[in-house]
Amino acid sequence: MLPRNPIPTVDIIIEMWDRPHRPIILIERQNPPLGWALPGGFVDYGESVETAAIREAKEETCLDVDLLKQFHVYSSPNRDPRQHTLSVVFIAKAIGNPQAADDAKNLNLFGLWQLPSKLSFDHDQILNDYQNYRNYSWSHSL
């Protein structure tokens, strides 16, 4: 019997550095599971997670991003209702005018205080962790 392993994915928290308060990009998913989500997707065979993150960001937002840091890995078996995935989450920066593309139905910029209530996957947990990280980082850089 062949082992079954989680499918590797990436998610990207894209901070818009040319906007006040560095809002982040969320996409409205065109395919199930529906809702708002971080840009991201599956890692292709032969591709590094860093390359996958840059590619997925470009495919879904039409922006070139600079990866700032690998944030966390999320691997709960029920994080994606379709199958067991694990996601390497990156924080990235971008400038410009993002546009919804690929499987993104819509795209919007959100401040951390105004996130939509219907988030896909475990992105509410990811964004809660990110908000705590960002609040801590900013309060300790003063």
N, C-alpha and C positions, 0 to 999 in steps of 0.2 A: 504494500500500500504506500503510495506516495504521500509525503507530508503535505499538509495544507498550511500555508503561511498567509499572514495578512498581506494585503496588496499595498505597496508603498504609494503614498500621495504627498503632495506639498500644498501648503496654504501660505498666502503672502499677505501680511499686514502692510499695506502700502501707505506710507505717510506722505502727504502732499506738502513738500517743503516750500512751495511758493505761495502758500495760503496761510492766513492767520490761524494760529492754534494747531497747525499741521493735521487737518482732518484726514480720515482714512477712507479708502474706497471700499464699498461693498457693491456686489452685483446682485441683481435679482435673477434667480435661476429660471431658465426657460424650460428645463427638464426636471422631472421628479428626482429627488425631493425638492418641492418648490419652497420659495422663501428667499430671504436675503442671505448672502454668504460672502466670505472672503474669496478673492480670486484664488484659483488653484486647480489642481487636477492630478491625474495619474503620472507617475514617473515612467518614462519609456525605458525598455530594455536597452542597456548600454549607455544610459544617460545618468549623470550625477544628479543628486537632489538640487544642487545649486543651479545647474543648467536647466532643470525642469522648472524651478521656481521662476527664473528669468523668462523662459519660454511661455509658461502659463500666464504670467503677468502681461506679457506682450499680446498674447492671443486674446485675452479677455478684456484688456483695457486699452490696447494700442499704445502703451507707454513703455519706454525703456526704463528699467529700474536698476538701482544700485542696492545690492543686498548689504544691510548694515550688520546683521547678526542672526545667527540661528537662535530662535527663541526657545521653543520646547518641542517635545514629541508627544503626540496624543495618540493613544492606541487602544482605548476601550473597545471591546469587541462589538458593542452596539452603537458606536459613534456614527456609523453610516448604515441606514436601514437596508441597503442593497447587498452589502457584503462586509466582511471584516477588513477594515483598512487601518493603516497607521499613517499619521501625517506628521511630516517634519514642517514646522511652522517657522517662517522667516519674517523678520522686520526689514522693510526696504524703504527707500526714499525715491521720490520721483518729482518731476516738475512737468508742467504742460497741461493739456486738456484731454483728460481721459474720455474714451468713447467705448460704449458697450459693443462687444464683438464676440465671435465664436458662439458659445452656448449661453451667453449673457443676454437676457431679455432687456434689461435695463441696468443702469449704473448710477450711483449717486455718491456724493461725499458726505461723510457724517462726522460731527464732533463726537467725542466719547460720551458726552452728556445727552446725546439725542439719537442713540442707536435704535433701529426699528425693533419691534417686539417679536416679529416672526423671523427668527434666524434658523438656517438649516444646520443639520449635523450637530456637532457640539460647539458651534462657533460662539454661542453665548458664553460657554466656559472659557474658550480661548480669549475672547475679548474681555472678559472679566479679569483673567490673569494678566492680560496686556495692560489693562487700565491700572491695575495695582502696580505693575512694573513701571509704567510711565509716571504715575503719581510719585512713587518712591524715587525714581531717577531724577525727576525734576525737583523734588523737595530737597534732595541731597546735593544738588549741583549749585545751590545758591550760596 
